[in-house]
Amino acid sequence: MTPLLFVITVGVISIAAGFLGSLLGLGGGMIVVPALTLLLHVDIRLAIGASIVSVIATSSGAAAAYVRDRLANIRVAMFLELGTTLGAITGAFLAGVIHPRYLYILFGVILGYSAIAMLRGRKRGEEAVVPGTWTRVLRLKSSYFDDAAGEEIEYQPVRARVGLALMYIAGTVSGLLGIGSGALKVPAMDLAMELPIKVSTATSNFMIGVTAAASAGVYFSRGQIDPFIAAPVAVGVLAGAFAGSHTLGRIGSRSVRMVFVIVLVLIALEMLVRGIRG
């Protein structure tokens, strides 16, 4: 493959990764890494380095639009980042102790369960869940205008402490496996904290950029970010993320949920296959 064809191929793949990443709050790494390693035979370390860049590009391309449209809840994001950051440190510490094979299997099972839970939706009891003290003190309540529904949607997160604990687990898994934790963040915010699915994906986009930025320096110092690979990835992902951020508000919440569940199932299967193969 010629260098020009390689750059064009990487760019096209990255546009698709950025679009889905910004639309679903996953980051582009889940698509970029398998595509670079399996299709283009790029070294896994360089692929992960490019993935870190893609996550930052996804967040940068989408976060501004989501903050402007009030889809991303900044207070929720900053609060939950405490758990994610501590979890990432824990995961990095445990990475040399636990065999990744079992972690991939566990991660695949968790994602599969999350997909089923999101497909079923939340169970509505006769009495609504009362927001806790942390939700009121931190003023996590907010609203956004849904273009698809044509109305202002008000929401108030619940179970803030449960959400923080789940973010710690998500950060730990991310640190252990070297992957983005958006696949766990979105279900946690959607199911546990009962945020609207659009708010969950937008807030996840904002959060993953903060987490990835902290890791980028480490990968750069190790020489694992190749500009020839990372540059077209960043440009393509940025373009895709920009398109995705302008699409989220215009499609129905149910459609977002269904696409997310499908992608979640595919990721779960990939993790299980990796774990079984060792």
Helices and strands as residue ranges (DSSP letters): H 3-24, H 29-34, I 35-39, H 44-68, H 74-94, H 100-120, H 133-137, E 142-146, E 151-155, H 160-177, H 182-187, I 188-192, H 197-221, H 227-248, H 253-277
